[in-house]
Amino acid sequence: MRGVCHWAFLLLCIAGPAASAQEWARKMFNTTSHNFGTVARGSKQEFAFEFTNIYKEEVHVASVRSSCGCTTPRVTNYTLKTYDKSKVIAVYNTSSFLGAKNATVTVVLDRPFPAEVQLLVSGYIRSDVVFHPGVVDFGSVVQGTAKQVTLNVSYAGRSDWEIVDVRSANRNLEVELQETERSLGRVGYKMLVTLKPGAPAGFIQEQLTIVTNDDGSRKVTLPVEGQVASPLTVSPASLFLGNLAPGETVKKRLVVRGNKPFKILNVKCDGEGFQFEPPSEERKELHFVSIEFKAGSKPGNVAQKIRIETYLGNGLTAECQATATVK
């Protein structure tokens, strides 16, 4: 993380030129351009331009606008204190526009100084390829289970048009194609996309690359989204034990929740000073784990993982990061 900048504003004001005065704002953005590539008509296409307030002064976004109706921008957080993050979400309108479409998204800032940042969006929307629906949306999936989504691919043009491959960087995605139509220049496929049971917990933001036998633009992208929810959660996931004097003892409690009744087998921590009450023998959806921590004699920071072993699924384990400061 870059250090907090304070004198940058003063130096820019002394420098004077308008171009330089915009530079402080542009430095907050990870990237200022994105190419969606070749996409199908009606497909869901979004890109997040992330930015972070790296300054001591509070930053405020006054407005955001686009030079073209092919792109609709929105801001997730308008007011940013030091190190706060936000995103400008650029939504590519593939339903109403076709062909090569470019847009300039202008982010207008009014605090701490007036400035504008231009974000460039580009891409090509094909009219001959359509996905129904325009996104592979798995919704919420319980970890350890598989889920399949069906889409229809329609093409109008050549009768010999084919999908020759479907690629993804995510090994937990599997795709099966079934040809449903081929006549008079129209080709249809049923696409079965499966999320494998081994997918880790967390949000899914991926894309499929559909490779065709076209001579020119052979690849078309299709977004994949969803969330894999763990059947076992612990709250809080990060436990701060406090600022403690050497030898001081503190007691805390964790809440462990499952999607069905389960039993806790063991609670472990590799660090010294941790003690846990024996887990309940009862099978239930909600457990409370009592923790006692005694600070050591040496000052410093403590950071240890608490592992809660259960009899849920194939022996799922929940983890909590415990931290403390010994003064």
C-alpha positions as CSV (number, residue, x, y, z in Angstrom):
1,M,0.0,0.0,0.0
2,R,1.4,3.4,-0.9
3,G,1.9,5.9,1.9
4,V,-0.7,8.6,2.5
5,C,0.1,11.7,0.3
6,H,-0.4,15.2,1.8
7,W,2.0,17.6,0.1
8,A,1.1,16.4,-3.4
9,F,-1.8,18.8,-3.5
10,L,0.3,21.8,-2.5
11,L,2.9,21.0,-5.1
12,L,0.3,20.6,-7.8
13,C,-1.3,23.9,-7.0
14,I,2.1,25.5,-7.2
15,A,2.8,23.8,-10.6
16,G,-0.3,25.3,-12.1
17,P,-1.0,23.5,-15.4
18,A,-4.4,21.9,-15.7
19,A,-3.0,18.6,-16.9
20,S,-0.9,18.3,-13.8
21,A,-3.7,19.3,-11.6
22,Q,-5.6,16.2,-12.8
23,E,-2.8,13.8,-12.1
24,W,-3.5,13.5,-8.3
25,A,-6.9,12.1,-9.1
26,R,-5.8,9.7,-11.8
27,K,-3.2,8.2,-9.4
28,M,-6.0,6.8,-7.3
29,F,-7.2,4.4,-10.1
30,N,-5.7,1.0,-10.7
31,T,-6.5,1.3,-14.4
32,T,-8.2,3.8,-16.7
33,S,-9.1,1.7,-19.7
34,H,-10.9,-1.6,-20.5
35,N,-11.6,-3.5,-23.7
36,F,-14.5,-5.9,-23.4
37,G,-13.3,-7.6,-26.6
38,T,-15.9,-9.3,-28.8
39,V,-19.1,-10.0,-27.0
40,A,-22.6,-11.3,-28.0
41,R,-25.7,-9.3,-28.3
42,G,-27.7,-9.3,-25.1
43,S,-24.8,-10.7,-23.0
44,K,-24.1,-9.1,-19.6
45,Q,-20.9,-7.1,-19.7
46,E,-19.6,-5.1,-16.7
47,F,-16.2,-3.8,-15.6
48,A,-15.2,-2.3,-12.3
49,F,-12.7,0.6,-12.3
50,E,-11.4,0.4,-8.7
51,F,-9.9,3.4,-7.0
52,T,-8.5,4.2,-3.5
53,N,-8.1,7.4,-1.7
54,I,-4.4,7.5,-1.0
55,Y,-4.5,11.0,0.5
56,K,-5.1,12.5,3.9
57,E,-7.8,14.7,2.6
58,E,-11.4,13.4,2.1
59,V,-12.2,12.7,-1.6
60,H,-15.7,13.2,-3.0
61,V,-17.1,12.2,-6.4
62,A,-19.6,14.8,-7.6
63,S,-20.8,12.9,-10.6
64,V,-20.0,10.4,-13.3
65,R,-21.1,10.6,-17.0
66,S,-20.6,8.7,-20.3
67,S,-20.0,10.0,-23.7
68,C,-22.1,7.2,-25.3
69,G,-25.3,5.4,-24.4
70,C,-23.5,2.2,-25.1
71,T,-22.0,2.4,-21.6
72,T,-23.8,3.3,-18.3
73,P,-21.6,4.1,-15.3
74,R,-22.4,4.1,-11.6
75,V,-20.3,4.7,-8.5
76,T,-20.4,2.4,-5.5
77,N,-19.1,5.0,-2.9
78,Y,-19.1,8.7,-3.5
79,T,-17.2,9.8,-0.3
80,L,-13.8,8.3,0.5
81,K,-11.8,8.9,3.6
82,T,-8.1,7.9,3.7
83,Y,-7.6,4.4,2.2
84,D,-11.3,4.0,1.5
85,K,-12.1,2.2,-1.8
86,S,-14.7,2.6,-4.4
87,K,-15.6,1.4,-7.9
88,V,-16.9,3.0,-11.1
89,I,-19.0,0.2,-12.6
90,A,-19.2,0.5,-16.4
91,V,-22.1,-1.4,-17.8
92,Y,-21.8,-2.2,-21.6
93,N,-25.2,-2.0,-23.2
94,T,-25.2,-5.0,-25.5
95,S,-28.9,-5.1,-25.9
96,S,-29.4,-1.8,-27.7
97,F,-26.1,-1.3,-29.5
98,L,-24.2,-3.3,-32.1
99,G,-20.7,-3.2,-33.7
100,A,-17.7,-1.4,-32.4
101,K,-18.6,0.9,-29.6
102,N,-16.3,3.1,-27.5
103,A,-17.1,5.4,-24.7
104,T,-15.3,7.8,-22.4
105,V,-16.6,7.7,-18.8
106,T,-15.8,11.0,-17.0
107,V,-15.5,10.9,-13.2
108,V,-16.0,14.4,-11.7
109,L,-14.4,15.1,-8.3
110,D,-15.1,18.3,-6.3
111,R,-13.2,17.6,-3.1
112,P,-10.5,18.2,-2.0
113,F,-9.9,20.0,-5.3
114,P,-11.8,20.0,-8.6
115,A,-10.6,17.3,-11.0
116,E,-11.8,14.9,-13.7
117,V,-10.6,11.4,-14.6
118,Q,-11.4,9.9,-18.0
119,L,-12.0,6.2,-18.2
120,L,-11.9,4.6,-21.7
121,V,-14.3,1.7,-22.6
122,S,-14.2,-0.2,-25.9
123,G,-15.5,-3.4,-27.4
124,Y,-17.3,-5.0,-30.3
125,I,-20.9,-6.3,-30.0
126,R,-21.8,-9.0,-32.5
127,S,-25.2,-9.0,-34.0
128,D,-25.1,-12.6,-35.3
129,V,-24.5,-14.4,-32.0
130,V,-27.0,-14.3,-29.1
131,F,-26.9,-15.9,-25.7
132,H,-30.2,-16.7,-23.8
133,P,-29.7,-15.6,-21.0
134,G,-26.8,-13.3,-21.4
135,V,-24.9,-14.5,-18.3
136,V,-24.2,-17.8,-16.6
137,D,-25.7,-17.1,-13.2
138,F,-25.3,-19.8,-10.6
139,G,-26.9,-17.8,-7.8
140,S,-26.0,-19.1,-4.4
141,V,-24.6,-22.6,-4.2
142,V,-23.8,-24.5,-1.0
143,Q,-20.1,-25.5,-1.0
144,G,-19.6,-29.2,-1.8
145,T,-22.6,-29.4,-4.2
146,A,-22.7,-29.2,-7.9
147,K,-25.0,-26.9,-9.9
148,Q,-25.8,-26.8,-13.6
149,V,-27.1,-23.9,-15.7
150,T,-28.5,-24.2,-19.2
151,L,-28.1,-21.5,-21.9
152,N,-29.1,-21.4,-25.5
153,V,-26.8,-20.0,-28.2
154,S,-28.3,-18.7,-31.4
155,Y,-26.4,-17.8,-34.6
156,A,-27.6,-16.3,-37.9
157,G,-25.3,-16.3,-40.9
158,R,-23.5,-19.3,-42.3
159,S,-24.9,-22.9,-42.1
160,D,-21.4,-24.2,-41.4
161,W,-20.8,-22.1,-38.4
162,E,-19.6,-24.0,-35.4
163,I,-18.5,-23.6,-31.8
164,V,-15.2,-25.5,-31.7
165,D,-14.2,-25.0,-28.1
166,V,-15.2,-23.4,-24.8
167,R,-12.4,-22.2,-22.5
168,S,-12.2,-21.1,-18.9
169,A,-9.4,-20.4,-16.5
170,N,-11.6,-21.8,-13.7
171,R,-11.1,-25.6,-13.4
172,N,-14.3,-25.9,-11.4
173,L,-16.4,-25.1,-14.5
174,E,-17.4,-27.7,-17.0
175,V,-19.2,-27.1,-20.3
176,E,-21.2,-29.5,-22.5
177,L,-22.5,-28.5,-25.9
178,Q,-25.5,-30.0,-27.6
179,E,-26.4,-28.8,-31.2
180,T,-30.1,-28.1,-31.5
181,E,-30.4,-26.5,-35.0
182,R,-28.6,-26.2,-38.3
183,S,-30.6,-25.0,-41.3
184,L,-30.9,-22.1,-43.7
185,G,-28.1,-20.2,-42.1
186,R,-29.3,-20.6,-38.6
187,V,-27.4,-22.6,-36.0
188,G,-28.4,-23.3,-32.4
189,Y,-26.7,-24.9,-29.4
190,K,-27.7,-25.8,-25.9
191,M,-24.9,-25.1,-23.5
192,L,-24.8,-26.9,-20.2
193,V,-22.4,-25.2,-17.7
194,T,-21.7,-27.1,-14.5
195,L,-20.1,-25.8,-11.3
196,K,-18.2,-28.7,-9.8
197,P,-18.6,-29.6,-6.1
198,G,-15.0,-28.8,-5.4
199,A,-15.4,-25.0,-6.0
200,P,-14.1,-23.0,-3.0
201,A,-16.4,-20.7,-0.9
202,G,-16.6,-17.1,-2.2
203,F,-17.9,-15.1,-5.1
204,I,-17.6,-16.2,-8.7
205,Q,-16.5,-13.6,-11.2
206,E,-15.3,-15.5,-14.3
207,Q,-15.9,-15.6,-18.0
208,L,-16.2,-18.3,-20.6
209,T,-14.4,-17.9,-24.0
210,I,-16.4,-19.4,-26.8
211,V,-14.1,-20.2,-29.7
212,T,-15.8,-20.5,-33.2
213,N,-14.7,-21.3,-36.7
214,D,-15.1,-17.7,-37.9
215,D,-12.2,-16.4,-40.0
216,G,-12.1,-13.1,-38.3
217,S,-13.4,-12.7,-34.8
218,R,-13.2,-16.3,-33.5
219,K,-13.7,-15.6,-29.8
220,V,-16.8,-14.4,-27.9
221,T,-16.8,-14.0,-24.1
222,L,-19.6,-14.8,-21.8
223,P,-19.6,-13.8,-18.1
224,V,-20.1,-16.3,-15.2
225,E,-21.2,-15.2,-11.8
226,G,-22.5,-16.6,-8.5
227,Q,-21.6,-17.3,-4.9
228,V,-20.4,-20.5,-3.3
229,A,-21.6,-20.4,0.3
230,S,-19.9,-22.4,3.0
231,P,-22.2,-24.7,4.9
232,L,-20.2,-23.8,8.0
233,T,-19.5,-20.2,9.2
234,V,-17.8,-18.7,12.2
235,S,-18.5,-15.2,13.6
236,P,-16.6,-13.1,13.9
237,A,-14.2,-14.3,11.2
238,S,-11.6,-12.0,12.7
239,L,-11.5,-11.8,16.5
240,F,-9.6,-8.9,18.2
241,L,-8.8,-9.9,21.8
242,G,-7.7,-6.4,22.8
243,N,-4.7,-4.4,24.0
244,L,-3.5,-6.5,26.9
245,A,-0.9,-6.1,29.6
246,P,1.6,-9.1,30.1
247,G,-0.2,-11.9,31.9
248,E,-3.7,-10.3,31.5
249,T,-6.5,-12.7,30.7
250,V,-9.5,-12.1,28.4
251,K,-12.5,-14.2,27.5
252,K,-14.4,-14.2,24.2
253,R,-17.0,-16.2,22.4
254,L,-17.4,-17.4,18.8
255,V,-20.6,-18.3,17.1
256,V,-20.4,-21.3,14.8
257,R,-23.3,-21.9,12.4
258,G,-24.1,-24.8,10.0
259,N,-26.7,-25.3,7.4
260,K,-27.9,-28.4,9.3
261,P,-27.3,-29.9,12.8
262,F,-23.7,-30.9,13.4
263,K,-21.3,-31.7,16.2
264,I,-18.0,-29.9,17.0
265,L,-15.2,-32.5,17.3
266,N,-12.3,-30.3,18.4
267,V,-11.1,-26.7,18.7
268,K,-7.4,-26.1,18.1
269,C,-4.8,-23.2,18.0
270,D,-1.1,-23.5,17.6
271,G,-0.4,-20.4,19.6
272,E,0.4,-20.3,23.3
273,G,-2.0,-18.9,25.9
274,F,-5.3,-20.1,24.3
275,Q,-7.8,-22.3,26.2
276,F,-11.1,-23.6,25.0
277,E,-14.1,-25.1,26.8
278,P,-14.8,-28.7,25.7
279,P,-17.1,-28.7,22.7
280,S,-20.8,-29.7,23.2
281,E,-21.6,-33.3,22.3
282,E,-25.0,-32.2,21.0
283,R,-25.7,-32.0,17.3
284,K,-27.3,-28.6,16.5
285,E,-27.1,-25.9,13.9
286,L,-25.7,-23.2,16.2
287,H,-22.8,-23.6,18.6
288,F,-21.0,-21.2,21.0
289,V,-17.3,-21.6,21.5
290,S,-15.8,-20.0,24.6
291,I,-12.2,-18.8,24.4
292,E,-9.8,-17.7,27.1
293,F,-6.5,-16.1,26.2
294,K,-3.7,-15.2,28.6
295,A,-1.2,-12.7,27.2
296,G,2.5,-13.7,27.4
297,S,5.2,-11.9,29.2
298,K,6.8,-10.3,26.1
299,P,5.2,-7.3,24.4
300,G,4.2,-7.5,20.7
301,N,1.5,-8.5,18.3
302,V,-0.3,-11.8,18.5
303,A,-1.9,-13.4,15.4
304,Q,-3.1,-17.0,15.4
305,K,-5.7,-19.1,13.6
306,I,-8.3,-20.9,15.6
307,R,-9.5,-24.1,13.8
308,I,-12.9,-25.6,14.6
309,E,-13.2,-29.2,13.4
310,T,-16.7,-30.5,12.9
311,Y,-18.6,-33.5,11.8
312,L,-20.4,-31.6,9.0
313,G,-20.0,-32.9,5.5
314,N,-16.6,-34.4,5.0
315,G,-15.2,-33.1,8.2
316,L,-15.5,-29.4,7.4
317,T,-13.3,-27.0,9.4
318,A,-14.1,-23.4,10.2
319,E,-11.3,-20.9,10.9
320,C,-11.1,-17.6,12.8
321,Q,-8.1,-15.2,12.9
322,A,-7.4,-14.1,16.5
323,T,-5.3,-11.1,17.1
324,A,-4.1,-9.1,20.1
325,T,-1.5,-6.6,21.2
326,V,0.5,-7.2,24.3
327,K,1.7,-3.8,25.6
